[in-house]
């Protein structure tokens, strides 16, 4: 059976199988970007539920594509000597604070551009190099510049940090989640997020496929990538990275084992989580 899987927020859709999602695209399309405006608003009161709303953050990623030479021998290939800006939005969750920095986990493809063989402009491919920036919008509406501390393309996980203390921390669940267990997702699908308001979805854990992917029965859309999946006690069990293109009420995230391994690899920064 062939599955059509969408890597949420990625610049292209990869099909064939879930394992293929870990591979970068050969070419990607670019277009002129638009400026993102953020207005800070007073965060509304949050209920006493165990959903860690104040741990949620939105990730704003900008890639500055410096277009080079045309990769085609076609004499009609136009010369494009300019910088094109592409912008995207994803989600993430605050893990905690240490040594003057707040640490956030998200999806790797939310945090970093995956270098392709060429940039596709119109029908022609061009060589390119690039720069990128990341900004974090906290649940309270603060906007701060962040950097990538660590990333893993195989599990699609990324660790970000920014100076200062913000939001609230989330705990990690280390005992295994069971099929059928209730879970909650806090995210910004389609970029829908306002400081003090984050969309919340309830669902259930449906199991893993043996390829490093866990399945959950709640809707995912572009902008959901990097969003936390929380158990009934408010503990982190997975990070969303994909959705199915032909079945809306399905989200796919990393396995608990992948999340634990990634955090352990980065224990220099988030070792405080090991005491949960």
Buried (B, 14 or more C-beta within 10 A) or exposed (E): EEBEBBBBBBBBEBEEEBEEBBEBBEBBEBEEBEEBEBEEEEBEEBEEEEBBBBBBBBBBBBBBBBBBEBBEEEEEBEEBEEEBBBEBBBBBBBBBBBEEBBBBBBBBBBBBBBEBBBBBBEEBBBEBEBEBBBBBBBBBBBBBEBEBBBBBBEBBBBBBBBEEEBBBBBBBBBEEBEEEBEBBBBBBBEBBBBBBBBBBBEBBBBBBBEEBBBBBBBBBBBBBBBBBBBBEEBBBBBBBBBBBEEEEEBBBBBBBEBBBBBBEBBEEBBEBBEEE
